[in-house]
Amino acid sequence: MEQEAIRKERKRGETDITSQVFDYHRCQKALTAKGVDTTPCEWYGKVYKSLCPMAWVEKWDEQREEGTFPGKI
């Protein structure tokens, strides 16, 4: 039972990080499209970049640039 709880907690943490990634990039995209300052989006970026290994961040950045990021932003 304890391992199941650990697995669920890990999955929830991964979901939280993924949400922050999407929130950051969606915020950037939406505010840029409106011609508005994107500073309010920086909080999301700081959160996910502080929680994720840099290798993940770099990979996601590369995927976004190449158009292969596995999600809609």
PQR file with spaces between the fields and no chain letter, atoms N, CA, C, O and H, PARSE charges and radii, in Angstrom:
ATOM       1  N    MET     1       0.823   -1.195    0.000 -0.4000 1.5000
ATOM       2  CA   MET     1       0.000    0.000    0.000 -0.0000 2.0000
ATOM       3  C    MET     1       0.867    1.259    0.000  0.5500 1.7000
ATOM       4  O    MET     1       0.532    2.243   -0.660 -0.5500 1.4000
ATOM       5  N    GLU     2       1.956    1.231    0.723 -0.4000 1.5000
ATOM       6  CA   GLU     2       2.831    2.400    0.797 -0.0000 2.0000
ATOM       7  C    GLU     2       3.429    2.731   -0.566  0.5500 1.7000
ATOM       8  O    GLU     2       3.528    3.903   -0.928 -0.5500 1.4000
ATOM       9  H    GLU     2       2.228    0.432    1.259  0.4000 1.0000
ATOM      10  N    GLN     3       3.827    1.714   -1.326 -0.4000 1.5000
ATOM      11  CA   GLN     3       4.386    1.962   -2.650 -0.0000 2.0000
ATOM      12  C    GLN     3       3.352    2.576   -3.583  0.5500 1.7000
ATOM      13  O    GLN     3       3.689    3.409   -4.424 -0.5500 1.4000
ATOM      14  H    GLN     3       3.747    0.761   -1.033  0.4000 1.0000
ATOM      15  N    GLU     4       2.108    2.174   -3.439 -0.4000 1.5000
ATOM      16  CA   GLU     4       1.042    2.749   -4.263 -0.0000 2.0000
ATOM      17  C    GLU     4       0.879    4.231   -3.943  0.5500 1.7000
ATOM      18  O    GLU     4       0.693    5.040   -4.852 -0.5500 1.4000
ATOM      19  H    GLU     4       1.833    1.497   -2.756  0.4000 1.0000
ATOM      20  N    ALA     5       0.946    4.592   -2.683 -0.4000 1.5000
ATOM      21  CA   ALA     5       0.839    5.999   -2.283 -0.0000 2.0000
ATOM      22  C    ALA     5       2.011    6.803   -2.829  0.5500 1.7000
ATOM      23  O    ALA     5       1.834    7.935   -3.277 -0.5500 1.4000
ATOM      24  H    ALA     5       1.098    3.935   -1.945  0.4000 1.0000
ATOM      25  N    ILE     6       3.198    6.227   -2.792 -0.4000 1.5000
ATOM      26  CA   ILE     6       4.385    6.899   -3.328 -0.0000 2.0000
ATOM      27  C    ILE     6       4.240    7.096   -4.829  0.5500 1.7000
ATOM      28  O    ILE     6       4.564    8.160   -5.357 -0.5500 1.4000
ATOM      29  H    ILE     6       3.342    5.307   -2.427  0.4000 1.0000
ATOM      30  N    ARG     7       3.756    6.074   -5.510 -0.4000 1.5000
ATOM      31  CA   ARG     7       3.562    6.169   -6.959 -0.0000 2.0000
ATOM      32  C    ARG     7       2.556    7.267   -7.297  0.5500 1.7000
ATOM      33  O    ARG     7       2.788    8.055   -8.214 -0.5500 1.4000
ATOM      34  H    ARG     7       3.492    5.210   -5.081  0.4000 1.0000
ATOM      35  N    LYS     8       1.451    7.326   -6.574 -0.4000 1.5000
ATOM      36  CA   LYS     8       0.437    8.351   -6.830 -0.0000 2.0000
ATOM      37  C    LYS     8       0.983    9.748   -6.552  0.5500 1.7000
ATOM      38  O    LYS     8       0.702   10.686   -7.299 -0.5500 1.4000
ATOM      39  H    LYS     8       1.262    6.686   -5.829  0.4000 1.0000
ATOM      40  N    GLU     9       1.755    9.888   -5.492 -0.4000 1.5000
ATOM      41  CA   GLU     9       2.335   11.193   -5.152 -0.0000 2.0000
ATOM      42  C    GLU     9       3.321   11.629   -6.229  0.5500 1.7000
ATOM      43  O    GLU     9       3.344   12.798   -6.615 -0.5500 1.4000
ATOM      44  H    GLU     9       1.984    9.127   -4.886  0.4000 1.0000
ATOM      45  N    ARG    10       4.140   10.689   -6.718 -0.4000 1.5000
ATOM      46  CA   ARG    10       5.091   11.007   -7.786 -0.0000 2.0000
ATOM      47  C    ARG    10       4.343   11.436   -9.044  0.5500 1.7000
ATOM      48  O    ARG    10       4.726   12.409   -9.693 -0.5500 1.4000
ATOM      49  H    ARG    10       4.121    9.740   -6.405  0.4000 1.0000
ATOM      50  N    LYS    11       3.280   10.716   -9.388 -0.4000 1.5000
ATOM      51  CA   LYS    11       2.490   11.040  -10.575 -0.0000 2.0000
ATOM      52  C    LYS    11       1.860   12.426  -10.422  0.5500 1.7000
ATOM      53  O    LYS    11       1.834   13.204  -11.376 -0.5500 1.4000
ATOM      54  H    LYS    11       2.969    9.926   -8.860  0.4000 1.0000
ATOM      55  N    ARG    12       1.355   12.736   -9.230 -0.4000 1.5000
ATOM      56  CA   ARG    12       0.753   14.041   -8.988 -0.0000 2.0000
ATOM      57  C    ARG    12       1.800   15.148   -9.144  0.5500 1.7000
ATOM      58  O    ARG    12       1.517   16.206   -9.706 -0.5500 1.4000
ATOM      59  H    ARG    12       1.377   12.105   -8.455  0.4000 1.0000
ATOM      60  N    GLY    13       3.004   14.893   -8.645 -0.4000 1.5000
ATOM      61  CA   GLY    13       4.091   15.868   -8.778 -0.0000 2.0000
ATOM      62  C    GLY    13       4.460   16.103  -10.228  0.5500 1.7000
ATOM      63  O    GLY    13       4.692   17.241  -10.637 -0.5500 1.4000
ATOM      64  H    GLY    13       3.233   14.033   -8.189  0.4000 1.0000
ATOM      65  N    GLU    14       4.516   15.037  -11.006 -0.4000 1.5000
ATOM      66  CA   GLU    14       4.830   15.166  -12.431 -0.0000 2.0000
ATOM      67  C    GLU    14       3.745   15.958  -13.146  0.5500 1.7000
ATOM      68  O    GLU    14       4.038   16.769  -14.025 -0.5500 1.4000
ATOM      69  H    GLU    14       4.328   14.113  -10.674  0.4000 1.0000
ATOM      70  N    THR    15       2.491   15.723  -12.768 -0.4000 1.5000
ATOM      71  CA   THR    15       1.372   16.453  -13.364 -0.0000 2.0000
ATOM      72  C    THR    15       1.454   17.924  -13.006  0.5500 1.7000
ATOM      73  O    THR    15       1.206   18.785  -13.850 -0.5500 1.4000
ATOM      74  H    THR    15       2.253   15.064  -12.054  0.4000 1.0000
ATOM      75  N    ASP    16       1.804   18.224  -11.749 -0.4000 1.5000
ATOM      76  CA   ASP    16       1.938   19.618  -11.323 -0.0000 2.0000
ATOM      77  C    ASP    16       3.021   20.332  -12.120  0.5500 1.7000
ATOM      78  O    ASP    16       2.835   21.474  -12.540 -0.5500 1.4000
ATOM      79  H    ASP    16       2.006   17.525  -11.063  0.4000 1.0000
ATOM      80  N    ILE    17       4.148   19.664  -12.329 -0.4000 1.5000
ATOM      81  CA   ILE    17       5.237   20.266  -13.098 -0.0000 2.0000
ATOM      82  C    ILE    17       4.796   20.501  -14.534  0.5500 1.7000
ATOM      83  O    ILE    17       5.019   21.574  -15.094 -0.5500 1.4000
ATOM      84  H    ILE    17       4.299   18.736  -11.988  0.4000 1.0000
ATOM      85  N    THR    18       4.177   19.502  -15.119 -0.4000 1.5000
ATOM      86  CA   THR    18       3.706   19.626  -16.496 -0.0000 2.0000
ATOM      87  C    THR    18       2.711   20.772  -16.625  0.5500 1.7000
ATOM      88  O    THR    18       2.737   21.513  -17.607 -0.5500 1.4000
ATOM      89  H    THR    18       3.996   18.630  -14.664  0.4000 1.0000
ATOM      90  N    SER    19       1.840   20.918  -15.640 -0.4000 1.5000
ATOM      91  CA   SER    19       0.883   22.021  -15.656 -0.0000 2.0000
ATOM      92  C    SER    19       1.592   23.363  -15.655  0.5500 1.7000
ATOM      93  O    SER    19       1.181   24.287  -16.357 -0.5500 1.4000
ATOM      94  H    SER    19       1.819   20.316  -14.841  0.4000 1.0000
ATOM      95  N    GLN    20       2.653   23.475  -14.872 -0.4000 1.5000
ATOM      96  CA   GLN    20       3.400   24.727  -14.815 -0.0000 2.0000
ATOM      97  C    GLN    20       4.064   25.035  -16.158  0.5500 1.7000
ATOM      98  O    GLN    20       4.100   26.189  -16.585 -0.5500 1.4000
ATOM      99  H    GLN    20       2.987   22.724  -14.301  0.4000 1.0000
ATOM     100  N    VAL    21       4.585   24.010  -16.817 -0.4000 1.5000
ATOM     101  CA   VAL    21       5.211   24.192  -18.134 -0.0000 2.0000
ATOM     102  C    VAL    21       4.178   24.735  -19.119  0.5500 1.7000
ATOM     103  O    VAL    21       4.417   25.729  -19.805 -0.5500 1.4000
ATOM     104  H    VAL    21       4.556   23.072  -16.470  0.4000 1.0000
ATOM     105  N    PHE    22       3.021   24.064  -19.176 -0.4000 1.5000
ATOM     106  CA   PHE    22       1.976   24.502  -20.093 -0.0000 2.0000
ATOM     107  C    PHE    22       1.465   25.891  -19.725  0.5500 1.7000
ATOM     108  O    PHE    22       1.274   26.734  -20.602 -0.5500 1.4000
ATOM     109  H    PHE    22       2.826   23.257  -18.618  0.4000 1.0000
ATOM     110  N    ASP    23       1.243   26.134  -18.430 -0.4000 1.5000
ATOM     111  CA   ASP    23       0.744   27.448  -18.004 -0.0000 2.0000
ATOM     112  C    ASP    23       1.708   28.559  -18.408  0.5500 1.7000
ATOM     113  O    ASP    23       1.277   29.614  -18.873 -0.5500 1.4000
ATOM     114  H    ASP    23       1.398   25.449  -17.718  0.4000 1.0000
ATOM     115  N    TYR    24       2.992   28.332  -18.236 -0.4000 1.5000
ATOM     116  CA   TYR    24       3.993   29.344  -18.587 -0.0000 2.0000
ATOM     117  C    TYR    24       3.939   29.664  -20.084  0.5500 1.7000
ATOM     118  O    TYR    24       3.836   30.827  -20.473 -0.5500 1.4000
ATOM     119  H    TYR    24       3.342   27.474  -17.858  0.4000 1.0000
ATOM     120  N    HIS    25       4.009   28.635  -20.906 -0.4000 1.5000
ATOM     121  CA   HIS    25       4.072   28.863  -22.347 -0.0000 2.0000
ATOM     122  C    HIS    25       2.743   29.373  -22.901  0.5500 1.7000
ATOM     123  O    HIS    25       2.731   30.176  -23.835 -0.5500 1.4000
ATOM     124  H    HIS    25       4.093   27.690  -20.590  0.4000 1.0000
ATOM     125  N    ARG    26       1.635   28.919  -22.341 -0.4000 1.5000
ATOM     126  CA   ARG    26       0.332   29.436  -22.782 -0.0000 2.0000
ATOM     127  C    ARG    26       0.178   30.902  -22.392  0.5500 1.7000
ATOM     128  O    ARG    26      -0.343   31.705  -23.167 -0.5500 1.4000
ATOM     129  H    ARG    26       1.645   28.267  -21.583  0.4000 1.0000
ATOM     130  N    CYS    27       0.629   31.246  -21.199 -0.4000 1.5000
ATOM     131  CA   CYS    27       0.587   32.629  -20.741 -0.0000 2.0000
ATOM     132  C    CYS    27       1.421   33.513  -21.664  0.5500 1.7000
ATOM     133  O    CYS    27       0.974   34.573  -22.100 -0.5500 1.4000
ATOM     134  H    CYS    27       1.052   30.594  -20.570  0.4000 1.0000
ATOM     135  N    GLN    28       2.639   33.060  -21.953 -0.4000 1.5000
ATOM     136  CA   GLN    28       3.523   33.812  -22.855 -0.0000 2.0000
ATOM     137  C    GLN    28       2.847   34.028  -24.214  0.5500 1.7000
ATOM     138  O    GLN    28       2.838   35.137  -24.748 -0.5500 1.4000
ATOM     139  H    GLN    28       3.002   32.198  -21.598  0.4000 1.0000
ATOM     140  N    LYS    29       2.295   32.966  -24.750 -0.4000 1.5000
ATOM     141  CA   LYS    29       1.667   33.027  -26.067 -0.0000 2.0000
ATOM     142  C    LYS    29       0.467   33.970  -26.062  0.5500 1.7000
ATOM     143  O    LYS    29       0.316   34.790  -26.968 -0.5500 1.4000
ATOM     144  H    LYS    29       2.302   32.065  -24.316  0.4000 1.0000
ATOM     145  N    ALA    30      -0.382   33.857  -25.050 -0.4000 1.5000
ATOM     146  CA   ALA    30      -1.597   34.672  -24.986 -0.0000 2.0000
ATOM     147  C    ALA    30      -1.270   36.153  -24.815  0.5500 1.7000
ATOM     148  O    ALA    30      -1.840   37.002  -25.500 -0.5500 1.4000
ATOM     149  H    ALA    30      -0.260   33.191  -24.314  0.4000 1.0000
ATOM     150  N    LEU    31      -0.358   36.461  -23.906 -0.4000 1.5000
ATOM     151  CA   LEU    31      -0.049   37.868  -23.664 -0.0000 2.0000
ATOM     152  C    LEU    31       0.725   38.487  -24.825  0.5500 1.7000
ATOM     153  O    LEU    31       0.538   39.661  -25.143 -0.5500 1.4000
ATOM     154  H    LEU    31       0.106   35.771  -23.348  0.4000 1.0000
ATOM     155  N    THR    32       1.589   37.704  -25.452 -0.4000 1.5000
ATOM     156  CA   THR    32       2.311   38.191  -26.623 -0.0000 2.0000
ATOM     157  C    THR    32       1.334   38.501  -27.751  0.5500 1.7000
ATOM     158  O    THR    32       1.468   39.514  -28.437 -0.5500 1.4000
ATOM     159  H    THR    32       1.742   36.750  -25.193  0.4000 1.0000
ATOM     160  N    ALA    33       0.352   37.624  -27.939 -0.4000 1.5000
ATOM     161  CA   ALA    33      -0.648   37.836  -28.989 -0.0000 2.0000
ATOM     162  C    ALA    33      -1.448   39.110  -28.756  0.5500 1.7000
ATOM     163  O    ALA    33      -1.888   39.753  -29.709 -0.5500 1.4000
ATOM     164  H    ALA    33       0.244   36.800  -27.383  0.4000 1.0000
ATOM     165  N    LYS    34      -1.638   39.476  -27.487 -0.4000 1.5000
ATOM     166  CA   LYS    34      -2.380   40.698  -27.147 -0.0000 2.0000
ATOM     167  C    LYS    34      -1.493   41.931  -27.130  0.5500 1.7000
ATOM     168  O    LYS    34      -1.973   43.054  -26.973 -0.5500 1.4000
ATOM     169  H    LYS    34      -1.281   38.953  -26.713  0.4000 1.0000
ATOM     170  N    GLY    35      -0.179   41.709  -27.294 -0.4000 1.5000
ATOM     171  CA   GLY    35       0.755   42.819  -27.253 -0.0000 2.0000
ATOM     172  C    GLY    35       0.956   43.364  -25.842  0.5500 1.7000
ATOM     173  O    GLY    35       1.253   44.543  -25.652 -0.5500 1.4000
ATOM     174  H    GLY    35       0.211   40.797  -27.421  0.4000 1.0000
ATOM     175  N    VAL    36       0.788   42.483  -24.860 -0.4000 1.5000
ATOM     176  CA   VAL    36       0.867   42.870  -23.455 -0.0000 2.0000
ATOM     177  C    VAL    36       2.178   42.346  -22.856  0.5500 1.7000
ATOM     178  O    VAL    36       2.723   41.344  -23.320 -0.5500 1.4000
ATOM     179  H    VAL    36       0.547   41.525  -25.014  0.4000 1.0000
ATOM     180  N    ASP    37       2.671   43.025  -21.836 -0.4000 1.5000
ATOM     181  CA   ASP    37       3.874   42.612  -21.119 -0.0000 2.0000
ATOM     182  C    ASP    37       3.701   41.196  -20.558  0.5500 1.7000
ATOM     183  O    ASP    37       2.688   40.896  -19.926 -0.5500 1.4000
ATOM     184  H    ASP    37       2.228   43.839  -21.459  0.4000 1.0000
ATOM     185  N    THR    38       4.684   40.335  -20.788 -0.4000 1.5000
ATOM     186  CA   THR    38       4.594   38.939  -20.348 -0.0000 2.0000
ATOM     187  C    THR    38       5.210   38.698  -18.964  0.5500 1.7000
ATOM     188  O    THR    38       5.342   37.550  -18.541 -0.5500 1.4000
ATOM     189  H    THR    38       5.507   40.578  -21.301  0.4000 1.0000
ATOM     190  N    THR    39       5.581   39.751  -18.271 -0.4000 1.5000
ATOM     191  CA   THR    39       6.185   39.603  -16.944 -0.0000 2.0000
ATOM     192  C    THR    39       5.333   38.765  -15.994  0.5500 1.7000
ATOM     193  O    THR    39       5.896   37.978  -15.233 -0.5500 1.4000
ATOM     194  H    THR    39       5.473   40.684  -18.614  0.4000 1.0000
ATOM     195  N    PRO    40       4.014   38.893  -15.999 -0.5600 1.5000
ATOM     196  CA   PRO    40       3.214   38.071  -15.080  0.2800 2.0000
ATOM     197  C    PRO    40       3.393   36.556  -15.294  0.5500 1.7000
ATOM     198  O    PRO    40       3.111   35.769  -14.391 -0.5500 1.4000
ATOM     199  N    CYS    41       3.852   36.157  -16.462 -0.4000 1.5000
ATOM     200  CA   CYS    41       4.046   34.735  -16.764 -0.0000 2.0000
ATOM     201  C    CYS    41       5.303   34.168  -16.104  0.5500 1.7000
ATOM     202  O    CYS    41       5.424   32.953  -15.943 -0.5500 1.4000
ATOM     203  H    CYS    41       4.081   36.796  -17.196  0.4000 1.0000
ATOM     204  N    GLU    42       6.215   35.020  -15.731 -0.4000 1.5000
ATOM     205  CA   GLU    42       7.517   34.565  -15.236 -0.0000 2.0000
ATOM     206  C    GLU    42       7.418   33.675  -14.009  0.5500 1.7000
ATOM     207  O    GLU    42       8.270   32.810  -13.805 -0.5500 1.4000
ATOM     208  H    GLU    42       6.117   36.006  -15.862  0.4000 1.0000
ATOM     209  N    TRP    43       6.390   33.872  -13.186 -0.4000 1.5000
ATOM     210  CA   TRP    43       6.241   33.030  -11.998 -0.0000 2.0000
ATOM     211  C    TRP    43       6.146   31.556  -12.383  0.5500 1.7000
ATOM     212  O    TRP    43       6.797   30.707  -11.775 -0.5500 1.4000
ATOM     213  H    TRP    43       5.698   34.575  -13.352  0.4000 1.0000
ATOM     214  N    TYR    44       5.331   31.257  -13.398 -0.4000 1.5000
ATOM     215  CA   TYR    44       5.180   29.876  -13.858 -0.0000 2.0000
ATOM     216  C    TYR    44       6.513   29.315  -14.344  0.5500 1.7000
ATOM     217  O    TYR    44       6.857   28.169  -14.056 -0.5500 1.4000
ATOM     218  H    TYR    44       4.803   31.947  -13.892  0.4000 1.0000
ATOM     219  N    GLY    45       7.252   30.129  -15.078 -0.4000 1.5000
ATOM     220  CA   GLY    45       8.555   29.697  -15.579 -0.0000 2.0000
ATOM     221  C    GLY    45       9.530   29.408  -14.449  0.5500 1.7000
ATOM     222  O    GLY    45      10.252   28.412  -14.487 -0.5500 1.4000
ATOM     223  H    GLY    45       6.972   31.060  -15.311  0.4000 1.0000
ATOM     224  N    LYS    46       9.552   30.272  -13.447 -0.4000 1.5000
ATOM     225  CA   LYS    46      10.453   30.060  -12.310 -0.0000 2.0000
ATOM     226  C    LYS    46      10.099   28.784  -11.562  0.5500 1.7000
ATOM     227  O    LYS    46      10.984   28.048  -11.125 -0.5500 1.4000
ATOM     228  H    LYS    46       8.965   31.081  -13.415  0.4000 1.0000
ATOM     229  N    VAL    47       8.804   28.524  -11.416 -0.4000 1.5000
ATOM     230  CA   VAL    47       8.373   27.329  -10.692 -0.0000 2.0000
ATOM     231  C    VAL    47       8.820   26.070  -11.417  0.5500 1.7000
ATOM     232  O    VAL    47       9.474   25.216  -10.819 -0.5500 1.4000
ATOM     233  H    VAL    47       8.086   29.122  -11.771  0.4000 1.0000
ATOM     234  N    TYR    48       8.482   25.942  -12.691 -0.4000 1.5000
ATOM     235  CA   TYR    48       8.821   24.686  -13.364 -0.0000 2.0000
ATOM     236  C    TYR    48      10.320   24.538  -13.562  0.5500 1.7000
ATOM     237  O    TYR    48      10.839   23.423  -13.504 -0.5500 1.4000
ATOM     238  H    TYR    48       7.951   26.636  -13.176  0.4000 1.0000
ATOM     239  N    LYS    49      11.023   25.629  -13.792 -0.4000 1.5000
ATOM     240  CA   LYS    49      12.478   25.522  -13.968 -0.0000 2.0000
ATOM     241  C    LYS    49      13.187   25.197  -12.667  0.5500 1.7000
ATOM     242  O    LYS    49      14.282   24.635  -12.685 -0.5500 1.4000
ATOM     243  H    LYS    49      10.602   26.535  -13.840  0.4000 1.0000
ATOM     244  N    SER    50      12.583   25.541  -11.536 -0.4000 1.5000
ATOM     245  CA   SER    50      13.193   25.199  -10.246 -0.0000 2.0000
ATOM     246  C    SER    50      12.894   23.754   -9.852  0.5500 1.7000
ATOM     247  O    SER    50      13.629   23.166   -9.059 -0.5500 1.4000
ATOM     248  H    SER    50      11.694   25.998  -11.521  0.4000 1.0000
ATOM     249  N    LEU    51      11.819   23.175  -10.399 -0.4000 1.5000
ATOM     250  CA   LEU    51      11.428   21.816  -10.043 -0.0000 2.0000
ATOM     251  C    LEU    51      11.976   20.760  -10.996  0.5500 1.7000
ATOM     252  O    LEU    51      12.165   19.609  -10.603 -0.5500 1.4000
ATOM     253  H    LEU    51      11.222   23.653  -11.044  0.4000 1.0000
ATOM     254  N    CYS    52      12.227   21.135  -12.222 -0.4000 1.5000
ATOM     255  CA   CYS    52      12.632   20.173  -13.250 -0.0000 2.0000
ATOM     256  C    CYS    52      14.143   20.136  -13.420  0.5500 1.7000
ATOM     257  O    CYS    52      14.822   21.154  -13.287 -0.5500 1.4000
ATOM     258  H    CYS    52      12.074   22.070  -12.542  0.4000 1.0000
ATOM     259  N    PRO    53      14.659   18.946  -13.717 -0.5600 1.5000
ATOM     260  CA   PRO    53      16.073   18.888  -14.105  0.2800 2.0000
ATOM     261  C    PRO    53      16.287   19.712  -15.376  0.5500 1.7000
ATOM     262  O    PRO    53      15.435   19.715  -16.265 -0.5500 1.4000
ATOM     263  N    MET    54      17.405   20.400  -15.462 -0.4000 1.5000
ATOM     264  CA   MET    54      17.690   21.250  -16.621 -0.0000 2.0000
ATOM     265  C    MET    54      17.666   20.467  -17.929  0.5500 1.7000
ATOM     266  O    MET    54      17.325   21.022  -18.973 -0.5500 1.4000
ATOM     267  H    MET    54      18.097   20.398  -14.740  0.4000 1.0000
ATOM     268  N    ALA    55      18.020   19.194  -17.885 -0.4000 1.5000
ATOM     269  CA   ALA    55      17.978   18.372  -19.099 -0.0000 2.0000
ATOM     270  C    ALA    55      16.552   18.311  -19.647  0.5500 1.7000
ATOM     271  O    ALA    55      16.359   18.327  -20.863 -0.5500 1.4000
ATOM     272  H    ALA    55      18.297   18.743  -17.037  0.4000 1.0000
ATOM     273  N    TRP    56      15.550   18.242  -18.765 -0.4000 1.5000
ATOM     274  CA   TRP    56      14.153   18.227  -19.205 -0.0000 2.0000
ATOM     275  C    TRP    56      13.803   19.555  -19.845  0.5500 1.7000
ATOM     276  O    TRP    56      13.215   19.592  -20.926 -0.5500 1.4000
ATOM     277  H    TRP    56      15.706   18.229  -17.777  0.4000 1.0000
ATOM     278  N    VAL    57      14.163   20.653  -19.179 -0.4000 1.5000
ATOM     279  CA   VAL    57      13.846   21.999  -19.672 -0.0000 2.0000
ATOM     280  C    VAL    57      14.461   22.202  -21.054  0.5500 1.7000
ATOM     281  O    VAL    57      13.800   22.696  -21.967 -0.5500 1.4000
ATOM     282  H    VAL    57      14.641   20.623  -18.301  0.4000 1.0000
ATOM     283  N    GLU    58      15.729   21.818  -21.203 -0.4000 1.5000
ATOM     284  CA   GLU    58      16.418   21.966  -22.484 -0.0000 2.0000
ATOM     285  C    GLU    58      15.750   21.123  -23.566  0.5500 1.7000
ATOM     286  O    GLU    58      15.590   21.574  -24.701 -0.5500 1.4000
ATOM     287  H    GLU    58      16.266   21.417  -20.461  0.4000 1.0000
ATOM     288  N    LYS    59      15.359   19.895  -23.211 -0.4000 1.5000
ATOM     289  CA   LYS    59      14.707   19.016  -24.179 -0.0000 2.0000
ATOM     290  C    LYS    59      13.369   19.612  -24.615  0.5500 1.7000
ATOM     291  O    LYS    59      13.048   19.614  -25.803 -0.5500 1.4000
ATOM     292  H    LYS    59      15.489   19.529  -22.289  0.4000 1.0000
ATOM     293  N    TRP    60      12.586   20.117  -23.656 -0.4000 1.5000
ATOM     294  CA   TRP    60      11.294   20.713  -23.993 -0.0000 2.0000
ATOM     295  C    TRP    60      11.471   21.950  -24.866  0.5500 1.7000
ATOM     296  O    TRP    60      10.703   22.168  -25.803 -0.5500 1.4000
ATOM     297  H    TRP    60      12.846   20.115  -22.690  0.4000 1.0000
ATOM     298  N    ASP    61      12.485   22.761  -24.558 -0.4000 1.5000
ATOM     299  CA   ASP    61      12.753   23.947  -25.376 -0.0000 2.0000
ATOM     300  C    ASP    61      13.094   23.557  -26.807  0.5500 1.7000
ATOM     301  O    ASP    61      12.617   24.170  -27.763 -0.5500 1.4000
ATOM     302  H    ASP    61      13.110   22.584  -23.798  0.4000 1.0000
ATOM     303  N    GLU    62      13.926   22.531  -26.939 -0.4000 1.5000
ATOM     304  CA   GLU    62      14.289   22.049  -28.278 -0.0000 2.0000
ATOM     305  C    GLU    62      13.052   21.538  -29.009  0.5500 1.7000
ATOM     306  O    GLU    62      12.854   21.830  -30.189 -0.5500 1.4000
ATOM     307  H    GLU    62      14.314   22.033  -26.163  0.4000 1.0000
ATOM     308  N    GLN    63      12.227   20.779  -28.306 -0.4000 1.5000
ATOM     309  CA   GLN    63      11.022   20.232  -28.929 -0.0000 2.0000
ATOM     310  C    GLN    63      10.071   21.341  -29.380  0.5500 1.7000
ATOM     311  O    GLN    63       9.479   21.258  -30.457 -0.5500 1.4000
ATOM     312  H    GLN    63      12.387   20.542  -27.348  0.4000 1.0000
ATOM     313  N    ARG    64       9.928   22.369  -28.563 -0.4000 1.5000
ATOM     314  CA   ARG    64       9.061   23.477  -28.949 -0.0000 2.0000
ATOM     315  C    ARG    64       9.592   24.180  -30.189  0.5500 1.7000
ATOM     316  O    ARG    64       8.831   24.517  -31.096 -0.5500 1.4000
ATOM     317  H    ARG    64      10.408   22.437  -27.689  0.4000 1.0000
ATOM     318  N    GLU    65      10.907   24.398  -30.222 -0.4000 1.5000
ATOM     319  CA   GLU    65      11.526   25.054  -31.380 -0.0000 2.0000
ATOM     320  C    GLU    65      11.365   24.226  -32.647  0.5500 1.7000
ATOM     321  O    GLU    65      11.187   24.774  -33.735 -0.5500 1.4000
ATOM     322  H    GLU    65      11.525   24.124  -29.485  0.4000 1.0000
ATOM     323  N    GLU    66      11.428   22.891  -32.502 -0.4000 1.5000
ATOM     324  CA   GLU    66      11.325   22.004  -33.660 -0.0000 2.0000
ATOM     325  C    GLU    66       9.871   21.683  -34.019  0.5500 1.7000
ATOM     326  O    GLU    66       9.605   21.073  -35.055 -0.5500 1.4000
ATOM     327  H    GLU    66      11.573   22.447  -31.618  0.4000 1.0000
ATOM     328  N    GLY    67       8.931   22.095  -33.162 -0.4000 1.5000
ATOM     329  CA   GLY    67       7.528   21.787  -33.408 -0.0000 2.0000
ATOM     330  C    GLY    67       7.149   20.371  -33.043  0.5500 1.7000
ATOM     331  O    GLY    67       6.130   19.861  -33.511 -0.5500 1.4000
ATOM     332  H    GLY    67       9.147   22.590  -32.320  0.4000 1.0000
ATOM     333  N    THR    68       7.965   19.715  -32.201 -0.4000 1.5000
ATOM     334  CA   THR    68       7.696   18.327  -31.827 -0.0000 2.0000
ATOM     335  C    THR    68       7.298   18.172  -30.356  0.5500 1.7000
ATOM     336  O    THR    68       7.231   17.055  -29.843 -0.5500 1.4000
ATOM     337  H    THR    68       8.793   20.128  -31.821  0.4000 1.0000
ATOM     338  N    PHE    69       7.036   19.287  -29.685 -0.4000 1.5000
ATOM     339  CA   PHE    69       6.660   19.224  -28.263 -0.0000 2.0000
ATOM     340  C    PHE    69       5.370   18.438  -28.132  0.5500 1.7000
ATOM     341  O    PHE    69       4.405   18.700  -28.850 -0.5500 1.4000
ATOM     342  H    PHE    69       7.090   20.194  -30.102  0.4000 1.0000
ATOM     343  N    PRO    70       5.344   17.460  -27.205 -0.5600 1.5000
ATOM     344  CA   PRO    70       4.161   16.568  -27.103  0.2800 2.0000
ATOM     345  C    PRO    70       2.992   17.182  -26.334  0.5500 1.7000
ATOM     346  O    PRO    70       2.554   16.649  -25.315 -0.5500 1.4000
ATOM     347  N    GLY    71       2.515   18.266  -26.819 -0.4000 1.5000
ATOM     348  CA   GLY    71       1.360   18.900  -26.176 -0.0000 2.0000
ATOM     349  C    GLY    71       1.026   20.173  -26.925  0.5500 1.7000
ATOM     350  O    GLY    71       1.859   20.728  -27.642 -0.5500 1.4000
ATOM     351  H    GLY    71       2.871   18.699  -27.647  0.4000 1.0000
ATOM     352  N    LYS    72      -0.214   20.631  -26.746 -0.4000 1.5000
ATOM     353  CA   LYS    72      -0.657   21.835  -27.446 -0.0000 2.0000
ATOM     354  C    LYS    72      -0.466   23.042  -26.532  0.5500 1.7000
ATOM     355  O    LYS    72      -0.990   23.087  -25.419 -0.5500 1.4000
ATOM     356  H    LYS    72      -0.890   20.180  -26.164  0.4000 1.0000
ATOM     357  N    ILE    73       0.279   23.997  -27.016 -0.4000 1.5000
ATOM     358  CA   ILE    73       0.507   25.234  -26.254 -0.0000 2.0000
ATOM     359  C    ILE    73      -0.166   26.368  -26.990  0.5500 1.7000
ATOM     360  O    ILE    73      -0.113   27.513  -26.541 -0.5500 1.4000
ATOM     361  H    ILE    73       0.704   23.960  -27.920  0.4000 1.0000
